[in-house]
């Protein structure tokens, strides 16, 4: 690793930088053969994947309960867990072979992270993970589908943090009505990591609308009768 890149990585991960090195080495060694990354990604793991994921930590409140949907290779979940050990993180992934990978990584790094097999839209998953503060997703699906899958996992006022590319603003404009129907309130595009990345990470933030409690709703229905 070039000295300048190493310095930037140390700024992001601080005392936990050695864990980030171990994770990146594991991805470089096993990622292609296990179908986690493409062969051309090995030489740019730090800039394009690990740091790109970790800088999103600046958006997450202290002690947040976070679900990383479609975690796959562990992006952005594992870099977030390394950079922010205060987070209560669940890595959610439907594919057995990727769940096995994530479990191996969590064990190897000694992370206090839950690995869960399932899909965000599954009823059992929604029941288990409901009320989370933040849901993250990277290269999982278009925003319209992400909103339908992920917003039900959030508490009222919780936030979907979707890592997107340069066309994020156009995608948000295109899917704005679908996001609103799925329960999204305020939505915006922002960037992270401008001080450490040549190309900052582009993120779409979608806040979950306030949900009326069942008890209040029941009172209103009885009153209307």
Secondary structure as UniProt FT lines:
FT   HELIX           3..13
FT   HELIX           14..16
FT   HELIX           17..30
FT   TURN            31..35
FT   HELIX           39..44
FT   HELIX           46..50
FT   HELIX           51..54
FT   HELIX           55..59
FT   TURN            62..63
FT   STRAND          65..69
FT   TURN            72..76
FT   HELIX           77..83
FT   TURN            85..86
FT   STRAND          88..93
FT   HELIX           96..109
FT   STRAND          114..117
FT   TURN            120..121
FT   HELIX           123..129
FT   TURN            130..131
FT   STRAND          132..138
FT   HELIX           143..150
FT   HELIX           151..153
FT   STRAND          154..164
FT   TURN            166..167
FT   HELIX           168..181
FT   TURN            182..183
FT   STRAND          184..192
FT   TURN            194..196
FT   STRAND          201..208
FT   HELIX           214..224
//
